[in-house]
Amino acid sequence: MKIAVHAVGRMKAGPERELADRYLDRFAKAGPPVGLEWAGLTEIAESRAQGAAERKRDEAQRLDTASAAGTALVILDERGKNLSSEALASWIGERRDQGQRDMLFAIGGPDGHAEDAVRKAALVLSFGSLTWPHQLARVMLAEQLYRVVMILSGHPYHRA
């Protein structure tokens, strides 16, 4: 299964970007033996529309354009399910085993995601009820993707 990330906003060079890139590189190298391939990161600029609803709608349209038909969409949202790492690994592994070909994780802009995008999601995932800066959310997602591979492969990186 190919896994990609779609992010509203561009990360500048710096320690957060380096850390996210490090975990995504680890994911790309470790994923294929367990049937997970890194399909890349798409960064889009924040919408310049005046209102929050318009910005979310514009960003949702660009998310639709980025995802092919049949892609399992995972929306990151503070109102989503707060899964353990093991539960996330299990959920991804089940989709892989059921023949899901593509999965796209979406990190929204400052206004969040449009309700249309949330309704289309196979999973709405939360990293807790706190609001995280975009850069840290991306680092945490990258690390969790790598951790999923480690869990699915039985590697001791993840110690519960």
Rosetta blueprint (number, residue, H / E / L):
1 M L
2 K E
3 I E
4 A E
5 V E
6 H E
7 A E
8 V E
9 G L
10 R L
11 M L
12 K L
13 A L
14 G L
15 P H
16 E H
17 R H
18 E H
19 L H
20 A H
21 D H
22 R H
23 Y H
24 L H
25 D H
26 R H
27 F H
28 A H
29 K H
30 A H
31 G L
32 P H
33 P H
34 V H
35 G L
36 L L
37 E E
38 W E
39 A E
40 G E
41 L E
42 T E
43 E E
44 I E
45 A L
46 E L
47 S L
48 R L
49 A L
50 Q L
51 G L
52 A H
53 A H
54 E H
55 R H
56 K H
57 R H
58 D H
59 E H
60 A H
61 Q H
62 R H
63 L H
64 D H
65 T H
66 A H
67 S L
68 A L
69 A L
70 G L
71 T L
72 A E
73 L E
74 V E
75 I E
76 L E
77 D E
78 E E
79 R E
80 G E
81 K E
82 N L
83 L L
84 S L
85 S H
86 E H
87 A H
88 L H
89 A H
90 S H
91 W H
92 I H
93 G H
94 E H
95 R H
96 R H
97 D H
98 Q L
99 G L
100 Q L
101 R L
102 D E
103 M E
104 L E
105 F E
106 A E
107 I E
108 G L
109 G E
110 P L
111 D L
112 G E
113 H L
114 A L
115 E H
116 D H
117 A H
118 V H
119 R H
120 K H
121 A L
122 A L
123 L E
124 V E
125 L E
126 S L
127 F L
128 G L
129 S L
130 L L
131 T L
132 W L
133 P L
134 H H
135 Q H
136 L H
137 A H
138 R H
139 V H
140 M H
141 L H
142 A H
143 E H
144 Q H
145 L H
146 Y H
147 R H
148 V H
149 V H
150 M H
151 I H
152 L H
153 S H
154 G L
155 H L
156 P L
157 Y L
158 H L
159 R L
160 A L
